[in-house]
Amino acid sequence: MPAEQPIGQDQVLAVNVNRRWSEVEAGRAAESDVVLGAWSPWVGRSTTIRHFDPDRIAVVVACRRGKTMAVYDVLPDEQGQRWHWTGDGARKRIIFHGRPSARYAAQMHAPAPTWKAGEGTPVKVLGLDALLQGDQPQDREASEPPQRHVVVGQAVITLSGSSHLTVSIPPEYSITVTTRAPHDRSH
């Protein structure tokens, strides 16, 4: 089982990469540069009120047209910094340090937050528990199937091992869970 996130790093920064993802596809920009930087933390035109606290961000998720394109864990660099400021003046932006996430790899290509036309910010803050965890127990039996996931509407259902399901749904969904009798395995 992986270690828990450090206390205080409990949020996900979902970033809208619609405009820049074509640079990644064309090889003109590195995926990490597009996903991890330079994001404005400011609310509207403010230079004092932040939309998010960069110290609380554990994961950055790149979103494009409602689909998750990349997931990065925010990690300290060689100097122990998880992020740094870039730019001049009062409206500096933030660049995060990190690498592609193995823990949340199941999130790839899953439904992601979408932005409505005219929405003023390219970032959204989510709780860390909103992400699908892709880790497998280390003592998994070799006979167990690998993790699989399926997308149904905007819900993502992930099977880990042979009997653990994780369901990720948008906030407007509801879910009903029922169990069958042990002998009824035909469905």
N, C-alpha and C positions, 0 to 999 in steps of 0.2 A: 504494500500500500504506500503511495507516495506521501511525503510529508505535507502537512497542511500549509496553506499560505500563511506568511507572517501576519501577525496581528496588524490590522489597519489596511492591509492590501486586500480589500474585499469587493472591488468593483471592476467592471469590464468597460472599456471604452470602445464603443462601436463607431467606426469611422466610415464615412461615405467616400468610396474611391471611384465613383462613376467617372469622374473627369480624368483621372490619372491612370486608371488600370490599363488603358490601351498602350501607355508608355511601357508597362511591364511586358505586355504581350509582344510589342515590337522590339523589345530588348534595349530600349532607350533609357530605362530606369530599373534599378534593382527593386525587387518586391519589398525588401525590408525598408528601403527609403520611402516608398509610397505608403506603406502600412504604418511605420513608426514615427514619421515626422512630417512636417512641421504643423502641428495642430494648435489652433487658438483655444485657450482655456476660458476666454472672456465671454461674458454674457452680453450680447448685442454690441454696442459701441463702448461699453465700460472698459476701464483699465484698472478697476479695483475689485469688481465682483466677478468671481470665477464660476464657470459652468461646472467644473470638476476640479478635484484636488489631485494633482498628479501623483502624490505620495500614496494615494489609495488605489491607484490603478494596478491591477495584477496581470491583466490580459488586454491586448488590443485586437479587435476583430475587424477585418476589412470586409465591408459590405458593398455589393454592387447589384443593383436591380433585384433586391430581395433575396440574394444568395450570398452565403459566406464564401469569400474568395481566399482568405488567409487568416490564420490565428497565430498570434505571437505572445509568448510569455514575456513580461517585462522583468528584466534581470539586470543586476549591477554590471557596469563595465569595469575595465581595469582599475579605475580610480574609485570604485565602489558606488558610483552614481547610477541611479535607475533612469534618470532623465536629465535634460539640460535645456536652458533657454537658447533661442536663436533669434537673430534679427536685432534691429536697432529701435530705439524709442520705447514708448510706454506699452505698445501693443505687441510685445514679443510673443513668440510661439514656442511650443514645447516639442522637443524631439525625444522619444523614448529609446531606451536601449533594450534589446531583447533578441530572441531567436524563435524560429517556428516551434509551436507548442506540440509536444508529444502527448501531454496529458489531455488536451482538448482537441486532438486530431479528429475525433468523431464529429466535431462541429463543421468540418469542411463540407461545403456544398449543401449544408442544411439551410433551412429558411433563416433569414436574417432580418433585423429591423429595416424598415423601408422609410424613406423620406418622402413627404408630400411636396408637390410643387410649391415653391415659395417659402418652404421651411428654412429659416435663417441660419441654422447651424449645421455643419457637416458632421457633428459628433452627437452621440447619445450615450448616456451612462446607464448601465444595467448592474444588477447584483451578480456576483460571481456564480451564485447558484443557478443562474439562467443558462449556463453553458452545459453542453453534453460532455461528460468526462469519458475519454477514450482509453483510460488506463485499464490494464488487466491485472488481476492478482498475480504475484510472482510465482506462486505455487500451483498454477493452473495445470490441470492434467493435460497431457498431450492429446488425449482422445477428444477433448472438448473442442467444439468448433471455434474459429476466431470470431472476434466481435463483428457484428453486422448491424446496419441500420437501414431503415426504410422511411421514406417521406410520404405521409398521407395528408393531403391538403397542406396546411402549414405546420402540422405536427411531425415530429421526428421520434421514431421509436427505435431504440438501440438495444440489441441483445448482446450481453456480455456472458461469455461462458455458455452454459447450457440452460440456465434458468434465471438469469437476472435481467430484468427489463428496466430501461430508463426511458421515460416519456418526457419530451420537451414540447410545450405548447405555448402559443401566444396568450397574452393575458385575457383576451376576450373569449377563449375557448373554455369549455368545461369538460370534465372527464369522468367516466363511469368505469369502474373496474369490477369485474365479476370473476369468480373462479369456478372451474368445472370440477366435477367429481374425479378422483384419481383414475378411475377406470375409463373415463371419457376422453381419450387422447386422439380421437379421429379428426378433430377440427383444429 
